[in-house]
Amino acid sequence: MASEASEAGEAGEAGTAAFEALVADLEYPMFVVTAAADGRRAGCMVGFATQCSLAPARLLLCISKRNFTFDVAARAAVLVVHFLGGEDLEVARLFGGETGDQVDKFARCRWQPGPGGAPVLEAGRGWIAGNVLEHVPFGDHVGFVVEPFTGHVGDAGTPQLGFQAVRDLQPGHGA
Ligand SMILES: Cc1cc2nc3c(=O)[nH]c(=O)nc-3n(C[C@H](O)[C@H](O)[C@H](O)COP(=O)(O)O)c2cc1C
């Protein structure tokens, strides 16, 4: 019994190791999600994100429960999602490598108040603002299902910022 349990444990560890090796090599687009609630503003870089419905349009964004952004986003009715471009490395470093627990990110970048008071950054290939429809618990991250209601499309020719360009960045907050 004990050896079965340990075999299952070893198999589980092998699965986790294979999973981590494979996801480390994936390429996926990077976003910055911003929110405002109760007089606070927050934003963090997010890679765990995907479109999850066509009609109606829906986007799923996964935010770590430990991030400063989480508490603000959890209280917000609206999230703004910025689609990062290849030239947005500085914004990626600010929003992915610093935490709102320690710094005011919005004193260090250009932005203006947008829908729901959420900051709209002067960065990225474009952005959407969406109503938060649902919070889905996923372990150490929570999924925010968002329905876009407005947005802006920037220069369509700008290449996107992908995970591989920022995978060595040390996250500002432990997940
Ligand atoms: C490459 C990369 C991908 C990341 N993806 C996510 C993600 O999908 N979800 C998330 O909650 N945090 C993600 N982070 C971590 C946060 O962006 C980071 O910890 C940030 O500093 C948190 O800021 P905050 O504490 O102000 O919210 C990622 C960081 C990096 C470097």
The ligand as an ORCA input file, in Angstrom:
! r2SCAN-3c Opt
* xyz 0 1
  C       6.441     35.917    -17.498
  C       5.477     36.203    -16.386
  C       4.165     35.744    -16.454
  C       3.258     36.023    -15.421
  N       1.973     35.556    -15.509
  C       1.106     35.806    -14.495
  C      -0.238     35.355    -14.566
  O      -0.678     34.752    -15.537
  N      -1.059     35.639    -13.521
  C      -0.634     36.316    -12.424
  O      -1.416     36.528    -11.502
  N       0.647     36.763    -12.314
  C       1.507     36.518    -13.339
  N       2.791     36.970    -13.251
  C       3.268     37.566    -12.011
  C       2.852     38.994    -11.765
  O       2.769     39.757    -12.965
  C       3.870     39.651    -10.818
  O       4.049     38.867     -9.649
  C       3.508     41.067    -10.460
  O       4.666     41.669     -9.937
  C       2.371     41.170     -9.469
  O       2.098     42.526     -9.222
  P       1.111     42.987     -8.068
  O       1.569     42.337     -6.790
  O       1.229     44.479     -8.062
  O      -0.253     42.534     -8.463
  C       3.682     36.753    -14.295
  C       4.992     37.249    -14.245
  C       5.878     36.984    -15.267
  C       7.274     37.517    -15.173
*
